[in-house]
Amino acid sequence: MIEFYPLGKLVEKYSDEIHDAVLRAAFSGRYLLGPEVERFERMYADYIGTRHCVACASGLDALWLILRAYMEMGFMEPGDEVIVPANTYIASILAISENGLVPVLVEPRFDTLEIDESLIESHITSRTRAIMTVHLYGRLAWSGNMSEICRRHGLKLIEDNAQAQGCMTLNGRRTGSLGDAAGHSFYPGKNIGALGDAGAVTTDDGMLAETVRALANYGSKEKYVFRYRGRNSRMDEIQAAVLAVRLKHLDEDNEARRAVAEQYSAGISNPLIGLPMPMPSQCNVWHQFPVFAECRDRLQQHLAGCGVQTMIHYPIPPHRQQCYSRWSEMQLPVTEKIHAQELSLPISPVQDSEDTAHIIRALNAFR
Ligand SMILES: *Cc1c(COP(=O)(O)O)cnc(C)c1O
């Protein structure tokens, strides 16, 4: 069986370094708000190319904290709107709605899988305060034009960079540094994963970083003095030590993903299976390798029969989820088509070319 994402194998690849990192943190006597987190924040800000990085407990929290900080800073208030792609993972949308803000779903394009930029301006109202772009599947979902729209309408540009750590624009700027603030996830299955939950906010805005840091620490900047009603969302020292190891190898891991993706793109030739639209290599870190088929469920069964585990990202779009039943009448045909046809093939930095070749043969044999 070719596993969809062999996490254990990936951690094993760096086992000596991870072993040292975990033990160092475990016996340091400091478990929160300590030197490992501080060091990782510095490393990650340098890597992404922002002045500030604030570590927190998860990717959802990172996005939630950014929006809450903008509310505390007086830039947004309950009922204000945030534009977000309709085909994203639920966390992007939860971060908006759970702050009392209103998610405004915008269709993606079927070829790029990213928010359809030509639809953004028609969704802007007097209550719009931000655009949240999502670099879904590891693909760059940004253009200078998006920043220009934000500038023209006085909106914040927030990046959901949970799936695209290491991704770059053509002129070498990293995702996570392209807008006003970005949320990152280090969930174990992301391109850089912790041994549990972790996340971070990156920004050049010093006031935003300070507010996010306070909000993630009960709303406190000074011990036992509470400026905001915050939450406890801190990254622990052990995760920070592990992430420092994983960050050192992130570019190399992403290169290994690209090699798998190139082999798939060159090898898959079945007319029943649609491939992701090519983009310049540095603009895609291949968090997923999505393919598209009208008979997706049958394809998934066929692959399972060939010993290939696959996943669907995602089977039910946000506007069809029970938790957002107020949207149940919404028609979002492109989003629905993506959710009906998408199938993610195995891809990881430890996938060897024989396994990839086996998967390609299985795909090409599908009738
Ligand atoms: C994983 C993910 C998140 C949430 O990150 P967690 O660390 O799991 O909370 C947010 N947005 C997207 C697009 C994701 O894939």
The ligand as a Gaussian input file, in Angstrom:
#p B3LYP/6-31G(d) Opt

LIG

0 1
 C       -4.598000      23.470000       7.811000
 C       -5.248000      24.717000       7.371000
 C       -5.646000      25.717000       8.265000
 C       -5.686000      25.521000       9.753000
 O       -4.497000      25.164000      10.336000
 P       -4.507000      24.352000      11.719000
 O       -3.113000      24.451000      12.192000
 O       -4.935000      22.954000      11.402000
 O       -5.471000      25.037000      12.632000
 C       -6.128000      26.909000       7.759000
 N       -6.249000      27.109000       6.432000
 C       -5.903000      26.175000       5.536000
 C       -6.023000      26.490000       4.078000
 C       -5.405000      24.946000       5.969000
 O       -5.076000      24.014000       5.074000

